[in-house]
Amino acid sequence: MFEFLAYEFMQRALITAFLVGGVCSWLGVFVVLRGLAFIGAGTAHAAFAGVALAYLLQLPPMLVAIAFGVLTAWAAGLLEEKGRMKLDVSIGILFTSTMALAILFIGLMNAYNAEIYGYLFGSILSVTPLEMKIIVLLSIVVMGTLLAFSKELYFIAFDQDMAEASGIPARPIFFLLLTLIAVTVVLSLKAIGAVLVFAMLLIPASTAYQLTHSLNRMTWISIAIGIITSLAGVLLSYWFDLPSGPTTVLLQTALFFAALILPQRLTRGPATN
């Protein structure tokens, strides 16, 4: 029954799924509370453009992807902060322009490169030992930062202006959150793909939001949903020859709609401790 554990590629896939599911769903709590749902999509496509450029110039894909993702997230944040345009508008512009860059970079390549499309659509079963080490390292960095700044991140997620008035450096913390989103998107690209990675940030936390008023419970429920569905997605992809990324997202979507009809939460007020 557990013969799949003898395969190294399955071991790497399960470890990756555990980390990606946990990190995305934890960070997703702040994304949902702060209203940054679409920034995950824009950052994911920017990171994919970085991957395409890296393959074109024969550079390390994940490092270039992080640079593209962080710069795009910061650009969106700066445009909102200065009041030049609404966040969803700036993300939409950056979303389309970075995707256009990705297509341009792919078109400039002399030969077809299948590895690039693993980052676009996800290919968790093909995660290499080096890629898994990078994912583990980035996951530790993100989780350590979330632990160190959790109170400040929760505060700005609810009310950034009030956080600033209370003496919290809200602006640096906000850009730290944007950076964490970019890094998390990059570490999730190979597992889920740029097309679906923002769903991993959004759906588990949104499901948890339906089930509890407690901020702590919301966080733990979101993490549990992310990890369980990610592992289940990998196992189902192995047993039934299904694509793991879409399978994981569809499992999360099913849980979300199931949560909508459960009676535990009678109001939709903001989560509190």
N, C-alpha and C positions, 0 to 999 in steps of 0.2 A: 504493500500500500504506500509505503514511503520510499520506494526505490528511487524516486526522483532526487532525493537528497544526496545520492551517490554522485550525481553529475555536478561538476564544478560550475557550469553555466547556470544551473538552477540555484545553487547556493548563492552565487553572486546576485542573481535576479531577486531572490527572496530578501537578501540583506538590503539591496537597493530599494525594493518596494517598501520595506519596513521604515527605512530612513526617509524616503521621499514622502510616503504617506504621513508619517509623524510630523516632519518639519513643515510641509505644506499646510496641513490642517491646523497646526499650532499658529503659524504666522497668519493663516487665513482668518483667525478670530479678529486680529487687528485690522485686516483688510476689510472685513465685513462691517465692523463697528465704525471705522473711519470713512466708509463709503468709497473705497478704492478698487471696486470690483474690476473695472475695465483696465486698470493700469497693468494688471497681470497679463492681459492679452497683448497690450502694446509692447510691454517689456519682453514678452516671449518672442514676438516677431522681430524685435530689434536684436535679441540675442541670436536668433536664427540667422539674421543678416551677418552678425559677427562670425558665426560658424562658417557660413559660405565664404566670407572674405578670408578666413583663416585657411580654408582648404585651397582657395585660389592662390594665396601667397605662401602656402606651406608653413603656417604658423600653428601654435597650440590652439585648438578650437575653443576649449572652455575658457581660456584666459581672454581671448578676443571677444568671446560671447559675453563674458562678465563686463568688459569695458563698454561694449555697445549697450548692454542692458542697463548698467548704472547711469551712463550718460543720458539715455532716453528717459529713464525715470526721473532723473534730476531736472532735465529740460521741462518735462511736464509739470513738475513741482514748482519750478521757478516761474513758469508762465501763469500758473494759478495764483502763486503768491503775489506777483506783481499786478494781478488783476487785468492782464492783457487779454485773457480769454478763459472761458470755463474749462475745467479739467477734462471733461469728456470730449470737448472739441479738440484740445491740444493732443490728447491721446489718440483721437481718431486720425489726426493729421500725421502724427508720428508713426502710428500703426501702419498706415498705407505707404508712407514714404520709406520706412525701413523694410517693408515687405517688397517694395519695388527694388530697393537696393539688393536684397537677397536674390531676387530673380535676375537682376543684372549681373551680379557676381557669378551666379551659376551659368548664365549664358556666355560669360567670358572664358569659362573653362574649356580646355581642348578636348576633354573626354568626359563621358558620363561617370559620375561618382555616386555609387549607391549609398555610401556611408552618410552623406549629407541628408538623405531622406529619412535615415534613422532618427535624426534630430528633429525633423519636421513632423513625422507621424509617430515616433516612439518605437523603440526596439529593445525592451528591457532584457530579453533573453540573450541579446548579443553584447551586453555590457562587458567590457574587457577588464582584466585585473587592474590595469592602470586607471581606467575610468572609475572603477569602484573605489579605489583609494582616494581619488579626487572627490568623489561624492561623499565619502566618509569624512574627509577633512572639512569640506565646506559645510556639511551638516553639523559637525561639532562647533564650527565657528558661529553658525546661525543660532543654534540652540544655546550656546554659551552667552551670546549677546542678548537673546530673548530673556534668559534668566537674570542677567545683570541689569537690564533696563526694563523689566516687565512693568513696574509701577508707572514709570514715565510714559511708556508706550500705551498703557491702558488709559492714562489721563488724557493724552493728546488725541486718542481715538474717540473719546467722548466729547471733549471740548478743548480745542487747541488754544483758543483765546484765554480761557480760564486757567489753563495750565501755565501760560505765559505770565498771567497776572499773579499766579501763586509762586513764581520764582523758578519754575522749571524751564530749562532752555528748550522751549518747544520747537523752535525752528531747526536746531541741529538734530533733535530727536526725530522730527518729521522726516528729515533727509536721511537719517539713519534707517528709519522704517522703509523708505524708498530703496535704499541700498540693499537691505535685507530681502526685499521682494525680488530685486534683480538677481541677487546671488542664488536665492531659492529657485527661481525660474530656471537658471542655468543648470543647477545640480539636478533638476527634474527633467531636462530636455530629453536625454537619452531614454529615460524610463517611460515618459508619457508623450513627449513630442510637443513642439511649439503650438500645434493646433489645439491641443486639449489641456495644456498645463494650467491655464488660468482656472479651469474647472476644479482642479485639485485645491486651489487656494480658496475657492468660493463655496463649493457645495457642502463639504463636511461642516464648516463653521455655520453656514446658513441652516443646515439641518439641526445642529445643536442649538441654535438660536430659537428654534421652534419648541424645544423640549424643556427649557429651564429658564428661570429668572436669574439664577446664580451665575456670576461671571466665572467663578472657579469651575463649576460643573460644566458650563458651556465649553470651556477650554478642554477639559478632560474628555468630554463626550466627542468633541470635534476630533481630537487626537485619536481616540479609539476608533471612530468611524474611518478616518483616513488610513490608519494602519490595517485594520481588518479588511476593508475593501481592496486595498492595494495588494495585500497578500492573496486574497481570494481571486483577484484579477489575474495574478501570475499563475496560480494553480489551475484556474479554468482555462487559461490560454495554453497551458501544457497538456491538460487532459483532453480538451476538445478542439485543439488547434485553432484558437481564436486570437485575435489581436489583443494584447494585454491592456493597452491604454484605453481604447474604447470600452472594453469590458469593465474595467475599473470605474470609469466615469458613469457608465450606465447603472452599475450597482449603487453608486452614490446617489444618482438621480432617483432610483427606486426608493431608497431610504428617505430621501428628502420628501417625496410625495406621500410616503407612508407617515412621516412625522406631521405633515399638514393635517391629517385626519385624526391624530391622536388627541385625547382630551386633556393631557397633562398641563398644557399651557393655555389659559383662557384669554389672555391679553397679549399684545405684541409690544409691550413697553420695553425700554432698553434693559439689557441684562445688568444686574448689580451683584455685589459680593453677598 
